[in-house]
Amino acid sequence: MDPNELWAETAELADLIIQSADVVAFQAAEVKLNAHPEVARLMVQLKETHEQIGDFQARHVPPKHYLHLLEQSESILHHLESIPEVIQFQNAQSSVNNLLQEISLRLAKAVFTQVNSEKDKCRDS
């Protein structure tokens, strides 16, 4: 098969995936998540906290000196995970990941089945 044909088929598959219910739900959940002001504020806080933790870790400071930051990070995460829009986004993201994983597995299986079938034909000849 010509590689250009393969890329065209890949683009066609991508279009089908984008139109799937899982991806449509993910896109809708992402829009809701991005429009949620509290989520945006908490994400900024979480990023800043993680940067501070990273600075301490880069300087090999014992965790007891930045335990408050670790606890703050956990608290922010728990708060985020209690927001319905975050939960919806996480679930939608998981569904898309599962869909893509299943597609990958089916593609791999189809390729290996075809390769093995070709091997068997060569042996039988």
N, C-alpha and C positions, 0 to 999 in steps of 0.2 A: 504494500500500500504506500502510496505517495505521502510523505510527511504532511504536506499541505492539506490533503484530504483528512488525515487524522486530526489535525488542528481544527479543521472545520467541524468535524464531528464532535470534538471536544467542546467547541463553542456552542454547538447545538445542545449538548448535554447540560452545559452550564446554564443556558437559557431555560431549560426545563426545570432545573434545580431552583433557579431564582423564582420561578412561577409556582413552586410547591407551597403547600399550605404551611409547612414548617418555616420556610424562609419568609413568607409573607407575615406570619405571626411574629417572627423575630424582628423584622423591620418595624412593625407597629410597636412592639415592646420597646425597641431602641428609641423610637421617637418619643414615647411617653417618658422613658427614663431620662432622656436628655432635656426634656421640658420641665423636669421636677426640680425646683430650686433647692429644696433641702438635700436632695441627692448630690447636686452639684457642690453645695457647701461642704457636705461630709466628705466627698471625694477629694476636695482640695485639702481639707484637714488631714485626711488619711495619707495623702501624698507627702505633705509636709512632715507628718510624724514619721513616716517611713524613711524620709531623707535624713531626719535627725538620728534615727536609729542606725542608719547606714553610716553616718559620720562617726558615731561612737564605735561601731563595729570595725570600721576601717582603721581606727586608732587603737584597736585591740583593748578597748576599755571593758572591764568586767561588766556583765549584764546587770549586776546589782545597782550600778550607778545610773542606769537608764531604764530600770524596771518600770518606772512611772510611764515612760513612753510606750513600752510594750503593752502595759495595761490599757493605756489610752487607745492604742491601735486596736486592741481586742474589743474595747467598748465601742469604738466607731464602727468596726465591722459588724458587731452584733446589732447595732442600731440600723445600719444599712440593710442587713438581712431581714429586718422586721418590716421594711417598707414594701408594700404590695407591688409597686412598680419594679423594684429590684428583684423580687421573687419571680415576677412574671418574666422579666428579662432573662434571669438565670435559667428558668425552665425552658424558655424559647431557645436560648443558646444551646442548652443540652440537647434539645430535639434536633437542632440543625447539625450539631456534632455527631449525633447518632445516625442521622440520615447520611451524612458524608462518609462516615465510617462504613455503613452498610453498602453504600455505592462502591467504595474502595474495595471492600471484601468481595463483592459480586464481580467487579471487574477483574480482580486478581484470579478469582476462581475460574472465570470464563477463559482467561488467557492460559492458565495452567491446564485446564481441561483440553483446550484446543492444541496446546503444545504436546501434551501426552497423547492425544489422538493422532497427531501427525507422526509422533515417534512410533506408535503402534502400526501405523500404515507402512512406515519405512521397514519395520522389522518383518512384517507379513509379506513384503514384496520379494 
